[in-house]
């Protein structure tokens, strides 16, 4: 068996790992690489393998850095099954189309500049039509339901607790060439225990070969309860100043968690039940609808909350408003009373959040709340750094609004939680590969596995590196 690492090694984006065994090529994830525009376009457009030769794609979850290049894979000749959980398939139906729409806007912007330079226009990596076409290849299966993908290979998904539908991938393989049985486990993105809405990540007892993420392999999160207390304080302080709370948040996962936490605070009267809350993102509106469709993914706390709450909707309460149309979004510019506005994108690089920031960052009564990691060179990072001047739509604005951060809402396991998860293997893997982490985090986590868990053969692969196991 051979494994080639084509993405998300020594970085946190573009997850793609190719497993070759028994004459089959099995791709684990097919994510978009997200970086500088020029590098991203080249890497995403030119797949590092021949798409038509890939037999099966196993998808861990719907986030774009794991699923986003699927339409290009299908367009380039892949004809096999794309196997994922039911919820992942539903989320991909909206997220891949949204990704195509963003690419279309982006390429139109680039082509205007290229036209002025007398350069030929570029094509988007894929279109909305390509995204819709790729959905025909999807097959959904449930958690802990073994599924034979080939005569000597069985796939089982386990709940990863990261976002709705996220899965740990276990491949039980009879390697015919080596004459042995191998269990390959790919963690996907691991969530955190004791978070609201979703179940905790599943502990596994066996793995011969382990591919494990390391996003926070060298860091620790704030306590989750502290994050809720901090959210309560920020909401109340901002509304008492007569200000608005502007929250850039990822449309899938983070938005739903924020809404649920605000709902709990309203129910307990820890924040005013008369404070209007707006989710202003068509993608987030659609994603929240999909969250409602999958109660099988909810944890016990969520089921109890639903049993005690007469409305029966964890993502809806009296002052909760979902805005879909552009007209409704623009109306929020005229709000003069305190309110909470949650909008995408999570790093404030595109989408409606830019309009809300433009209209609110210069008022010191307002607060910008950052609830996730912000990549270098993004507007979100510049806000976290509290730069006095920020540029939005090419114009300069003074950052007079208060800036707050909550780090405890991360959907990724931290160093201690990753180590706890690996500690449940009754027999340590013979080969462990550290993926999906910046180089410093991956190397630090590899050391921790060697020293604290006594794992042997722990490797942090380089991009494109192939291993025989």
FIDO-774117 format. One record per residue: residue in one letter; z, x negated, y negated of N, C-alpha, C in turn. Coordinates in steps of 0.1 Angstrom, whole numbers, padded with zeros to 4 digits, always signed. Layout:
aZXYZXYZXY...
This chain:
x+0000-0008+0012+0000+0000+0000+0000-0009-0012x-0008-0005-0022-0009-0012-0035-0006-0003-0046x+0000-0008-0057+0003-0001-0069-0002-0009-0081x-0010-0002-0089-0014-0009-0102-0009-0001-0113x-0004-0008-0123+0003-0002-0135-0007-0002-0147x-0012+0009-0149-0023+0010-0160-0017+0016-0173x-0005+0018-0174+0001+0023-0187+0016+0025-0186x+0022+0027-0198+0037+0028-0199+0044+0017-0191x+0040+0005-0193+0048-0007-0189+0050-0015-0201x+0062-0019-0203+0067-0027-0215+0063-0019-0228x+0062-0006-0227+0060+0004-0238+0063+0018-0232x+0064+0028-0241+0069+0041-0237+0057+0051-0237x+0045+0047-0236+0034+0056-0238+0023+0053-0228x+0015+0064-0226+0003+0062-0217+0006+0060-0202x+0015+0068-0197+0019+0067-0183+0007+0069-0173x+0005+0059-0165-0006+0059-0155-0003+0048-0144x+0000+0053-0132+0003+0043-0121-0006+0047-0109x-0014+0038-0104-0023+0041-0094-0018+0036-0080x-0016+0045-0071-0011+0041-0057-0023+0042-0048x-0026+0031-0040-0037+0031-0031-0031+0029-0017x-0033+0039-0008-0027+0038+0005-0036+0047+0015x-0037+0042+0027-0045+0050+0037-0059+0054+0032x-0065+0045+0024-0079+0048+0019-0079+0058+0008x-0068+0062+0003-0067+0072-0008-0062+0065-0021x-0067+0071-0032-0062+0067-0045-0054+0078-0051x-0041+0076-0053-0033+0087-0059-0028+0082-0073x-0031+0090-0083-0027+0086-0096-0014+0094-0100x-0004+0086-0104+0008+0092-0109+0007+0093-0124x+0006+0105-0130+0004+0108-0144-0009+0102-0150x-0013+0109-0160-0025+0104-0168-0023+0107-0182x-0014+0099-0189-0010+0101-0202-0019+0095-0213x-0018+0100-0225-0025+0094-0236-0016+0082-0241x-0023+0071-0244-0017+0060-0251-0016+0064-0266x-0004+0062-0272-0002+0066-0286+0002+0054-0293x-0007+0049-0302-0004+0037-0310-0013+0038-0322x-0017+0026-0327-0026+0026-0339-0039+0033-0335x-0045+0039-0345-0057+0048-0342-0068+0041-0335x-0071+0029-0339-0083+0022-0333-0080+0018-0319x-0068+0012-0316-0064+0008-0303-0063+0020-0293x-0057+0031-0299-0055+0043-0290-0068+0049-0286x-0077+0050-0296-0090+0056-0293-0098+0048-0282x-0097+0035-0283-0104+0026-0273-0098+0027-0259x-0085+0026-0259-0078+0026-0246-0079+0040-0239x-0078+0051-0247-0078+0064-0241-0092+0068-0236x-0102+0064-0244-0116+0068-0241-0120+0060-0228x-0116+0048-0227-0121+0039-0216-0110+0038-0205x-0111+0047-0195-0101+0047-0184-0102+0034-0177x-0091+0028-0172-0090+0015-0166-0094+0015-0151x-0099+0027-0146-0103+0028-0132-0115+0038-0132x-0121+0039-0121-0133+0049-0120-0127+0062-0116x-0129+0072-0125-0122+0085-0124-0127+0092-0111x-0140+0091-0108-0145+0098-0096-0139+0092-0083x-0133+0080-0083-0128+0074-0071-0113+0078-0069x-0107+0085-0079-0093+0089-0077-0093+0102-0069x-0085+0103-0059-0085+0115-0050-0076+0126-0055x-0064+0122-0060-0054+0132-0063-0046+0127-0075x-0042+0136-0084-0033+0133-0095-0020+0140-0093x-0009+0133-0093+0004+0139-0092+0010+0138-0106x+0014+0149-0113+0018+0149-0126+0033+0152-0127x+0041+0143-0134+0055+0145-0134+0060+0155-0144x+0053+0156-0156+0056+0166-0165+0046+0167-0176x+0048+0177-0185+0037+0180-0195+0036+0172-0207x+0046+0164-0211+0045+0157-0223+0032+0149-0224x+0026+0148-0236+0013+0143-0237+0012+0128-0233x+0023+0120-0234+0022+0106-0230+0021+0105-0215x+0022+0117-0208+0021+0117-0193+0009+0125-0188x+0005+0135-0196-0005+0144-0192-0018+0144-0201x-0017+0138-0213-0026+0140-0223-0041+0135-0221x-0043+0126-0211-0057+0122-0209-0063+0128-0197x-0057+0139-0192-0062+0146-0180-0076+0152-0183x-0079+0158-0195-0092+0163-0197-0103+0152-0197x-0100+0140-0202-0109+0129-0201-0111+0125-0187x-0101+0125-0179-0102+0121-0165-0112+0130-0157x-0110+0144-0160-0119+0153-0153-0133+0152-0159x-0134+0151-0172-0147+0149-0178-0155+0137-0173x-0147+0126-0169-0153+0114-0164-0156+0113-0150x-0154+0125-0142-0158+0125-0129-0147+0128-0118x-0135+0129-0122-0124+0133-0113-0126+0147-0108x-0126+0150-0095-0127+0163-0089-0116+0168-0081x-0105+0160-0080-0094+0163-0070-0084+0172-0076x-0074+0175-0069-0063+0184-0073-0053+0176-0082x-0048+0184-0092-0038+0179-0101-0025+0187-0097x-0016+0180-0091-0004+0187-0085+0008+0185-0094x+0014+0197-0098+0026+0196-0107+0034+0209-0104x+0045+0210-0111+0053+0222-0109+0046+0234-0117x+0051+0246-0114+0045+0258-0120+0047+0257-0136x+0059+0254-0140+0061+0253-0154+0053+0243-0161x+0051+0231-0155+0043+0220-0161+0028+0225-0163x+0023+0232-0153+0010+0238-0154+0009+0247-0166x+0019+0256-0168+0019+0265-0179+0019+0258-0192x+0028+0248-0193+0029+0240-0206+0016+0232-0208x+0010+0227-0198-0003+0219-0200-0014+0229-0206x-0013+0241-0202-0023+0251-0207-0023+0252-0222x-0012+0250-0228-0011+0251-0243-0012+0237-0249x-0006+0227-0242-0004+0214-0248-0017+0206-0248x-0025+0207-0237-0038+0200-0237-0048+0205-0247x-0048+0218-0249-0057+0224-0259-0052+0220-0273x-0039+0219-0275-0034+0215-0288-0037+0200-0291x-0036+0192-0280-0040+0178-0281-0055+0176-0285x-0063+0185-0279-0078+0184-0282-0080+0188-0297x-0073+0198-0302-0074+0203-0315-0070+0192-0325x-0059+0185-0322-0054+0174-0331-0065+0162-0331x-0071+0159-0319-0081+0149-0319-0093+0153-0327x-0097+0166-0327-0108+0170-0335-0106+0168-0350x-0094+0172-0354-0090+0170-0369-0090+0155-0372x-0085+0147-0363-0084+0133-0365-0098+0126-0366x-0106+0130-0357-0120+0124-0357-0128+0128-0369x-0126+0141-0374-0133+0145-0386-0128+0136-0398x-0115+0133-0398-0110+0124-0409-0116+0110-0408x-0117+0105-0396-0122+0092-0394-0137+0091-0397x-0144+0102-0393-0159+0102-0395-0162+0103-0410x-0154+0109-0418-0156+0110-0433-0156+0096-0438x-0146+0088-0434-0146+0074-0438-0157+0066-0433x-0161+0068-0420-0172+0060-0415-0185+0064-0422x-0187+0076-0426-0199+0080-0433-0201+0073-0446x-0189+0071-0453-0190+0064-0466-0193+0049-0463x-0190+0044-0451-0193+0030-0448-0206+0028-0441x-0214+0040-0440-0227+0040-0433-0226+0036-0418x-0215+0040-0412-0212+0038-0398-0215+0051-0390x-0220+0050-0377-0223+0062-0369-0210+0069-0366x-0210+0083-0365-0198+0091-0362-0193+0088-0348x-0180+0090-0346-0174+0089-0333-0172+0103-0328x-0171+0104-0314-0168+0117-0308-0153+0117-0304x-0147+0129-0304-0133+0129-0299-0133+0126-0284x-0121+0121-0279-0120+0117-0265-0123+0129-0256x-0119+0141-0260-0122+0153-0253-0121+0165-0263x-0127+0176-0259-0127+0188-0267-0118+0198-0261x-0116+0209-0268-0109+0221-0263-0115+0226-0250x-0129+0226-0250-0136+0231-0238-0133+0222-0226x-0132+0208-0228-0128+0199-0218-0114+0202-0213x-0105+0204-0222-0091+0207-0218-0090+0220-0209x-0097+0230-0213-0097+0243-0206-0104+0240-0192x-0114+0233-0191-0121+0230-0179-0112+0223-0169x-0104+0214-0174-0095+0206-0165-0084+0214-0159x-0081+0226-0165-0070+0234-0160-0074+0240-0146x-0087+0240-0143-0092+0246-0130-0087+0237-0119x-0084+0224-0121-0080+0215-0111-0065+0216-0108x-0057+0223-0116-0042+0223-0114-0038+0231-0102x-0028+0226-0095-0021+0233-0084-0006+0232-0086x+0001+0244-0087+0015+0244-0089+0023+0245-0076x+0034+0237-0075+0043+0239-0063+0057+0239-0069x+0066+0244-0061+0080+0245-0065+0088+0233-0062x+0100+0232-0068+0109+0221-0065+0114+0222-0051x+0115+0210-0045+0121+0208-0031+0113+0217-0021x+0100+0218-0023+0091+0224-0013+0081+0214-0009x+0083+0207+0003+0074+0196+0007+0060+0201+0008x+0050+0193+0003+0036+0198+0003+0028+0186+0008x+0020+0188+0018+0012+0178+0025-0001+0176+0016x-0002+0164+0010-0014+0162+0002-0025+0154+0010x-0021+0149+0022-0031+0142+0030-0024+0142+0044x-0031+0139+0055-0025+0139+0068-0012+0131+0070x-0011+0120+0063+0001+0111+0064+0009+0110+0051x+0007+0119+0042+0014+0118+0029+0019+0132+0025x+0032+0133+0023+0039+0145+0019+0045+0143+0005x+0043+0153-0004+0048+0152-0017+0060+0162-0019x+0071+0158-0025+0081+0167-0028+0086+0165-0043x+0087+0175-0050+0092+0174-0064+0107+0178-0064x+0114+0170-0072+0128+0173-0075+0130+0174-0090x+0140+0182-0094+0142+0185-0108+0146+0172-0115x+0139+0169-0126+0142+0157-0134+0151+0160-0146x+0152+0173-0149+0161+0177-0160+0157+0172-0174x+0145+0169-0176+0140+0162-0188+0135+0173-0198x+0124+0180-0194+0119+0192-0201+0116+0202-0190x+0113+0214-0195+0110+0225-0185+0099+0220-0176x+0101+0221-0163+0091+0217-0153+0091+0203-0149x+0098+0194-0156+0098+0180-0153+0103+0177-0139x+0096+0167-0133+0099+0164-0119+0100+0150-0116x+0109+0147-0106+0110+0134-0099+0100+0135-0088x+0091+0125-0086+0081+0126-0076+0085+0118-0064x+0085+0124-0052+0088+0116-0039+0076+0118-0030x+0070+0106-0026+0059+0106-0017+0064+0100-0004x+0064+0108+0007+0067+0103+0020+0054+0099+0027x+0053+0086+0029+0040+0081+0034+0041+0074+0047x+0032+0077+0056+0031+0068+0068+0019+0059+0065x+0023+0046+0062+0013+0036+0059+0006+0031+0071x-0006+0036+0073-0013+0033+0086-0016+0018+0088x-0020+0012+0077-0023-0003+0078-0011-0011+0081x+0001-0008+0075+0013-0015+0077+0021-0010+0090x+0017+0002+0094+0024+0008+0106+0039+0011+0103x+0042+0017+0091+0055+0020+0088+0056+0032+0079x+0068+0038+0078+0070+0049+0069+0076+0044+0056x+0071+0049+0045+0076+0044+0032+0079+0057+0023x+0090+0057+0017+0093+0067+0007+0091+0061-0007x+0081+0065-0015+0079+0061-0028+0085+0071-0038x+0094+0067-0047+0100+0077-0056+0096+0072-0071x+0090+0081-0078+0087+0079-0092+0096+0088-0100x+0104+0083-0109+0114+0091-0116+0108+0100-0126x+0096+0097-0130+0091+0104-0142+0100+0101-0154x+0102+0110-0163+0112+0109-0173+0125+0116-0169x+0136+0109-0168+0149+0114-0163+0156+0120-0175x+0161+0133-0173+0169+0139-0183+0184+0135-0182x+0192+0142-0190+0207+0138-0191+0215+0149-0184x+0226+0145-0178+0235+0156-0172+0242+0164-0183x+0245+0176-0180+0254+0184-0189+0247+0188-0202x+0233+0188-0202+0226+0193-0214+0224+0208-0212x+0222+0215-0223+0220+0230-0222+0206+0233-0217x+0205+0245-0212+0192+0252-0208+0188+0247-0193x+0186+0234-0191+0180+0230-0179+0191+0224-0169x+0187+0224-0156+0196+0218-0147+0196+0203-0148x+0207+0197-0143+0208+0182-0143+0198+0176-0134x+0195+0163-0137+0186+0156-0128+0191+0155-0114x+0182+0157-0104+0186+0156-0090+0189+0142-0085x+0200+0140-0078+0202+0127-0072+0195+0126-0059x+0188+0115-0057+0182+0113-0044+0189+0102-0036x+0188+0103-0023+0196+0094-0014+0187+0082-0009x+0174+0084-0009+0165+0075-0003+0153+0071-0011x+0150+0058-0011+0137+0053-0017+0135+0039-0012x+0123+0037-0007+0119+0023-0003+0113+0016-0015x+0105+0023-0022+0098+0018-0034+0102+0028-0046x+0107+0022-0057+0112+0030-0068+0104+0026-0081x+0099+0036-0088+0093+0034-0101+0103+0042-0110x+0109+0035-0119+0120+0042-0128+0118+0039-0142x+0119+0050-0150+0117+0048-0165+0129+0041-0171x+0127+0036-0183+0138+0027-0189+0138+0029-0204x+0134+0041-0209+0133+0044-0223+0146+0039-0231x+0158+0043-0225+0170+0039-0231+0178+0029-0222x+0171+0020-0216+0177+0011-0207+0186+0001-0213x+0187+0000-0226+0196-0009-0233+0204-0002-0243x+0205+0011-0243+0212+0019-0253+0220+0030-0247x+0230+0035-0255+0239+0046-0251+0237+0057-0261x+0238+0070-0257+0237+0081-0265+0250+0086-0271x+0250+0093-0282+0262+0100-0286+0266+0111-0276x+0278+0115-0276+0283+0125-0267+0276+0138-0271x+0272+0147-0261+0264+0159-0264+0272+0169-0272x+0285+0170-0269+0294+0179-0277+0295+0175-0292x+0295+0161-0294+0296+0156-0307+0283+0160-0315x+0272+0160-0308+0259+0164-0314+0259+0178-0319x+0265+0188-0311+0267+0201-0316+0276+0203-0328x+0287+0195-0327+0296+0196-0339+0289+0190-0351x+0281+0180-0350+0274+0174-0361+0264+0184-0367x+0257+0191-0358+0247+0201-0362+0254+0212-0370x+0265+0217-0365+0273+0227-0372+0277+0222-0386x+0282+0210-0387+0286+0205-0401+0274+0204-0410x+0263+0199-0405+0251+0197-0414+0245+0210-0419x+0245+0220-0410+0240+0233-0413+0249+0239-0424x+0262+0239-0422+0271+0245-0432+0271+0238-0445x+0271+0224-0445+0271+0217-0458+0259+0219-0466x+0247+0220-0459+0235+0222-0466+0234+0236-0472x+0238+0246-0464+0238+0260-0469+0248+0262-0481x+0259+0255-0480+0269+0256-0491+0264+0250-0504x+0255+0240-0503+0249+0235-0515+0237+0244-0520x+0234+0254-0512+0223+0262-0516+0209+0256-0512x+0210+0247-0502+0198+0240-0498+0192+0245-0485x+0180+0239-0482+0173+0242-0470+0174+0230-0460x+0175+0233-0447+0176+0222-0437+0162+0221-0431x+0156+0210-0433+0142+0208-0427+0143+0199-0415x+0138+0203-0404+0140+0196-0391+0126+0193-0385x+0121+0181-0385+0109+0178-0377+0113+0177-0363x+0107+0185-0354+0111+0185-0340+0099+0187-0331x+0099+0180-0319+0089+0182-0310+0088+0196-0305x+0076+0201-0304+0074+0216-0301+0079+0220-0287x+0079+0210-0278+0083+0213-0264+0096+0205-0261x+0107+0213-0258+0119+0207-0254+0129+0206-0265x+0127+0198-0276+0136+0196-0286+0138+0209-0294x+0127+0216-0298+0128+0228-0305+0136+0239-0298x+0133+0241-0285+0140+0251-0277+0155+0248-0277x+0159+0235-0275+0173+0231-0275+0180+0234-0288x+0173+0231-0299+0179+0233-0312+0181+0248-0314x+0171+0256-0311+0172+0271-0313+0184+0276-0304x+0185+0272-0292+0196+0276-0283+0209+0272-0289x+0211+0260-0294+0223+0255-0299+0227+0263-0312x+0217+0266-0320+0220+0274-0332+0224+0288-0328x+0218+0294-0318+0221+0307-0313+0236+0307-0308x+0240+0297-0301+0254+0296-0297+0264+0295-0309x+0260+0287-0319+0268+0286-0331+0269+0299-0339x+0258+0306-0339+0258+0320-0345+0268+0329-0338x+0266+0329-0324+0274+0338-0316+0289+0335-0318x+0293+0323-0320+0307+0319-0322+0311+0320-0336x+0302+0324-0345+0304+0324-0360+0308+0311-0365x+0303+0300-0359+0306+0287-0365+0296+0284-0376x+0285+0291-0376+0276+0291-0388+0273+0305-0391x+0268+0308-0403+0266+0321-0408+0256+0329-0400x+0259+0341-0395+0249+0349-0388+0238+0354-0398x+0240+0352-0411+0230+0357-0421+0221+0346-0425x+0222+0334-0419+0214+0322-0423+0200+0324-0416x+0189+0325-0423+0176+0326-0416+0172+0313-0410x+0167+0314-0397+0162+0302-0390+0147+0305-0387x+0138+0295-0391+0124+0297-0388+0119+0285-0379x+0112+0289-0369+0104+0280-0361+0090+0281-0366x+0085+0271-0373+0071+0272-0379+0062+0262-0372x+0057+0266-0360+0048+0258-0352+0042+0267-0341x+0029+0269-0342+0022+0278-0332+0025+0272-0318x+0024+0259-0316+0027+0253-0303+0041+0256-0298x+0051+0254-0307+0065+0257-0304+0067+0271-0300x+0060+0280-0307+0061+0295-0304+0056+0297-0290x+0044+0292-0287+0039+0293-0273+0048+0287-0263x+0053+0275-0266+0061+0268-0256+0074+0276-0253x+0080+0282-0264+0092+0289-0262+0090+0301-0253x+0078+0308-0255+0074+0319-0246+0074+0314-0231x+0069+0302-0229+0068+0297-0215+0082+0294-0210x+0091+0289-0219+0105+0287-0215+0111+0300-0210x+0108+0311-0217+0113+0324-0213+0108+0328-0199x+0097+0323-0195+0090+0328-0183+0096+0321-0170x+0104+0310-0172+0109+0302-0161+0124+0301-0160x+0131+0312-0157+0145+0312-0156+0150+0304-0143x+0140+0302-0134+0144+0294-0122+0148+0280-0126x+0144+0275-0138+0148+0262-0142+0161+0261-0150x+0167+0273-0153+0179+0273-0161+0191+0268-0153x+0201+0262-0161+0213+0258-0154+0223+0270-0155x+0235+0267-0149+0245+0278-0148+0250+0282-0162x+0252+0273-0171+0256+0276-0185+0247+0286-0191x+0234+0284-0189+0224+0293-0195+0225+0306-0189x+0226+0307-0176+0227+0320-0169+0239+0328-0174x+0250+0321-0176+0262+0327-0180+0261+0332-0195x+0254+0324-0203+0252+0328-0217+0243+0341-0217x+0233+0341-0209+0225+0353-0208+0232+0365-0203x+0241+0363-0194+0249+0374-0188+0258+0380-0199x+0263+0371-0208+0273+0376-0218+0266+0380-0231x+0253+0377-0232+0246+0380-0245+0237+0393-0243x+0240+0403-0251+0234+0416-0249+0219+0415-0252x+0214+0406-0260+0200+0406-0264+0192+0400-0252x+0198+0392-0243+0190+0387-0232+0180+0377-0235x+0179+0372-0247+0169+0362-0251+0177+0349-0256x+0177+0338-0249+0184+0326-0254+0177+0321-0267x+0165+0324-0269+0157+0318-0280+0154+0328-0291x+0162+0339-0291+0160+0349-0301+0173+0355-0306x+0175+0356-0319+0187+0363-0324+0183+0369-0337x+0192+0377-0343+0188+0386-0355+0181+0378-0366x+0185+0366-0370+0179+0359-0381+0170+0348-0377x+0165+0349-0364+0156+0339-0358+0142+0345-0361x+0133+0336-0367+0119+0340-0370+0110+0330-0364x+0099+0334-0357+0089+0326-0353+0076+0328-0361x+0071+0318-0368+0059+0320-0377+0047+0314-0370x+0037+0321-0368+0025+0316-0362+0013+0314-0372x+0011+0324-0381+0000+0323-0390+0002+0313-0401x-0009+0308-0407-0009+0300-0418-0002+0307-0430x-0006+0320-0432+0000+0327-0443+0015+0328-0442x+0020+0331-0430+0035+0331-0428+0041+0318-0431x+0035+0307-0427+0040+0293-0429+0040+0291-0444x+0030+0294-0452+0029+0292-0466+0040+0300-0474x+0043+0312-0468+0054+0320-0475+0067+0313-0475x+0069+0304-0466+0082+0296-0465+0084+0287-0478x+0073+0284-0484+0074+0276-0496+0081+0283-0507x+0081+0296-0507+0087+0304-0518+0102+0308-0515x+0107+0303-0504+0122+0306-0501+0130+0300-0512x+0139+0307-0517+0149+0302-0527+0163+0302-0522x+0165+0308-0510+0179+0309-0504+0180+0298-0493x+0192+0295-0489+0194+0286-0478+0187+0291-0465x+0182+0281-0458+0175+0285-0445+0173+0272-0437x+0171+0274-0424+0167+0263-0415+0153+0264-0411x+0145+0253-0413+0131+0254-0409+0128+0242-0399x+0125+0246-0387+0122+0237-0376+0107+0237-0374x+0100+0225-0375+0086+0225-0375+0081+0212-0368x+0069+0212-0363+0063+0200-0356+0054+0193-0367x+0052+0180-0365+0055+0172-0353+0068+0165-0354x+0073+0160-0343+0086+0154-0342+0088+0142-0350x+0077+0134-0352+0078+0122-0360+0072+0123-0374x+0069+0136-0377+0064+0140-0391+0051+0133-0394x+0043+0131-0384+0030+0125-0386+0019+0134-0388x+0020+0147-0384+0010+0157-0386+0016+0170-0385x+0007+0181-0388+0012+0194-0386+0019+0200-0398x+0025+0212-0396+0031+0219-0407+0043+0213-0414x+0050+0204-0406+0062+0198-0411+0059+0190-0424x+0047+0185-0425+0043+0177-0437+0044+0185-0449x+0039+0198-0449+0040+0207-0460+0054+0210-0464x+0063+0212-0454+0077+0215-0457+0084+0203-0463x+0081+0191-0458+0087+0179-0464+0082+0177-0478x+0069+0179-0480+0063+0177-0494+0070+0187-0504x+0073+0199-0500+0079+0209-0509+0094+0208-0510x+0101+0199-0502+0115+0200-0502+0122+0186-0503x+0115+0175-0501+0122+0162-0501+0128+0158-0515x+0122+0163-0526+0127+0159-0539+0139+0166-0544x+0143+0177-0537+0155+0185-0541+0168+0180-0534x+0178+0174-0541+0190+0169-0535+0198+0179-0528x+0196+0192-0530+0204+0202-0523+0199+0203-0508x+0187+0199-0505+0181+0200-0492+0185+0188-0483x+0184+0191-0470+0186+0180-0460+0174+0179-0451x+0170+0167-0448+0161+0164-0437+0169+0159-0425x+0168+0167-0414+0176+0163-0402+0166+0157-0392x+0168+0145-0388+0160+0138-0377+0168+0139-0364x+0161+0145-0354+0168+0148-0341+0162+0140-0329x+0154+0130-0332+0148+0122-0321+0144+0109-0326x+0140+0100-0316+0136+0087-0319+0123+0087-0327x+0123+0078-0338+0111+0078-0346+0104+0064-0345x+0092+0064-0341+0084+0052-0338+0082+0044-0351x+0081+0031-0351+0078+0023-0363+0065+0028-0369x+0065+0027-0383+0054+0030-0391+0051+0045-0392x+0060+0054-0387+0058+0068-0389+0065+0073-0401x+0061+0085-0406+0068+0090-0417+0083+0093-0414x+0085+0098-0401+0099+0100-0397+0107+0088-0397x+0102+0076-0394+0109+0064-0394+0113+0060-0409x+0103+0062-0418+0105+0059-0432+0116+0068-0438x+0117+0080-0433+0128+0089-0438+0141+0085-0432x+0142+0081-0419+0154+0076-0413+0159+0064-0421x+0150+0055-0425+0153+0043-0432+0157+0046-0447x+0156+0059-0451+0159+0064-0464+0152+0056-0475x+0139+0054-0473+0131+0047-0483+0130+0056-0495x+0132+0051-0507+0133+0059-0519+0120+0066-0522x+0109+0060-0519+0096+0067-0521+0089+0068-0507x+0083+0080-0505+0075+0082-0492+0062+0088-0496x+0052+0086-0488+0039+0091-0490+0036+0102-0481x+0032+0114-0486+0028+0125-0478+0014+0130-0483x+0004+0131-0474-0009+0135-0478-0015+0126-0489x-0011+0113-0488-0016+0103-0498-0009+0103-0511x+0001+0112-0513+0008+0112-0526+0022+0107-0524x+0028+0102-0535+0041+0096-0535+0052+0106-0539x+0063+0107-0531+0074+0116-0534+0087+0108-0534x+0096+0112-0542+0110+0106-0542+0118+0113-0531x+0124+0105-0523+0133+0111-0512+0147+0113-0518x+0148+0125-0524+0161+0128-0530+0170+0137-0521x+0163+0143-0511+0171+0151-0502+0180+0143-0493x+0191+0149-0488+0200+0142-0479+0193+0139-0466x+0196+0128-0460+0190+0125-0447+0201+0124-0436x+0200+0131-0426+0210+0131-0415+0202+0128-0402x+0209+0122-0392+0203+0120-0379+0213+0125-0368x+0208+0131-0358+0216+0134-0346+0209+0127-0334x+0215+0117-0328+0209+0110-0317+0213+0116-0303x+0223+0124-0303+0228+0129-0290+0220+0140-0284x+0209+0144-0290+0200+0154-0284+0189+0149-0275x+0189+0136-0273+0178+0130-0266+0177+0136-0252x+0164+0138-0248+0162+0144-0234+0160+0133-0224x+0162+0120-0228+0161+0109-0218+0175+0104-0215x+0177+0101-0202+0190+0094-0198+0191+0081-0205x+0204+0078-0208+0207+0065-0214+0210+0055-0203x+0213+0043-0208+0216+0032-0198+0226+0036-0187x+0237+0041-0191+0248+0045-0182+0243+0056-0172x+0236+0065-0178+0231+0077-0170+0220+0072-0160x+0211+0063-0164+0201+0057-0155+0208+0050-0143x+0218+0042-0147+0225+0034-0137+0233+0044-0127x+0238+0054-0133+0245+0064-0124+0235+0070-0114x+0223+0074-0119+0213+0080-0111+0209+0070-0099x+0207+0058-0103+0202+0048-0092+0214+0045-0083x+0226+0047-0087+0238+0045-0078+0239+0054-0067x+0231+0065-0066+0232+0075-0056+0223+0071-0044x+0215+0061-0045+0207+0057-0033+0216+0051-0023x+0216+0056-0011+0225+0051+0000+0220+0038+0005x+0207+0036+0004+0201+0023+0008+0193+0019-0004x+0195+0007-0010+0188+0002-0022+0173+0001-0019x+0165+0004-0028+0150+0002-0026+0147-0012-0024x+0137-0015-0015+0132-0028-0013+0124-0034-0025x+0118-0025-0032+0110-0029-0044+0113-0019-0055x+0116-0024-0067+0119-0015-0078+0110-0020-0090x+0103-0010-0096+0095-0014-0108+0100-0006-0120x+0102-0013-0131+0107-0007-0143+0096-0003-0152x+0095+0009-0156+0083+0014-0164+0089+0022-0176x+0080+0026-0184+0083+0036-0195+0095+0031-0203x+0094+0020-0209+0104+0015-0218+0098+0003-0227x+0103+0002-0239+0099-0010-0247+0104-0022-0239x+0097-0034-0241+0099-0045-0233+0114-0049-0233x+0120-0049-0244+0135-0053-0245+0143-0044-0236x+0140-0031-0237+0148-0021-0230+0146-0022-0215x+0133-0024-0211+0130-0026-0197+0136-0038-0190x+0135-0049-0198+0141-0062-0192+0156-0061-0191x+0162-0055-0201+0177-0053-0201+0181-0044-0189x+0173-0034-0186+0177-0024-0175+0174-0031-0162x+0164-0039-0161+0161-0047-0149+0173-0056-0146x+0178-0063-0156+0190-0071-0154+0202-0063-0149x+0204-0052-0155+0215-0043-0151+0214-0039-0137x+0202-0035-0132+0201-0031-0118+0204-0043-0109x+0199-0055-0113+0202-0067-0104+0217-0070-0104x+0223-0070-0115+0237-0075-0116+0247-0064-0112x+0245-0052-0117+0255-0041-0115+0253-0033-0103x+0241-0032-0098+0238-0024-0087+0233-0032-0075x+0231-0045-0077+0227-0054-0066+0213-0051-0060x+0204-0046-0069+0191-0043-0065+0183-0056-0064x+0175-0058-0053+0166-0069-0051+0152-0066-0055x+0144-0076-0058+0130-0074-0061+0128-0063-0072x+0134-0066-0083+0133-0057-0095+0123-0064-0104x+0112-0056-0108+0101-0062-0115+0098-0053-0127x+0095-0060-0139+0090-0053-0150+0075-0057-0151x+0066-0048-0147+0052-0051-0146+0045-0054-0160x+0035-0061-0160+0026-0063-0171+0015-0052-0170x+0009-0049-0181-0002-0039-0181-0014-0044-0172x-0018-0035-0162-0029-0038-0153-0025-0046-0141x-0012-0050-0140-0007-0058-0129-0007-0050-0116x-0012-0056-0105-0012-0049-0092-0002-0055-0082x+0004-0047-0074+0014-0052-0064+0011-0046-0051x+0012-0055-0040+0011-0050-0027+0026-0049-0021x+0029-0037-0016+0043-0035-0011+0043-0029+0003
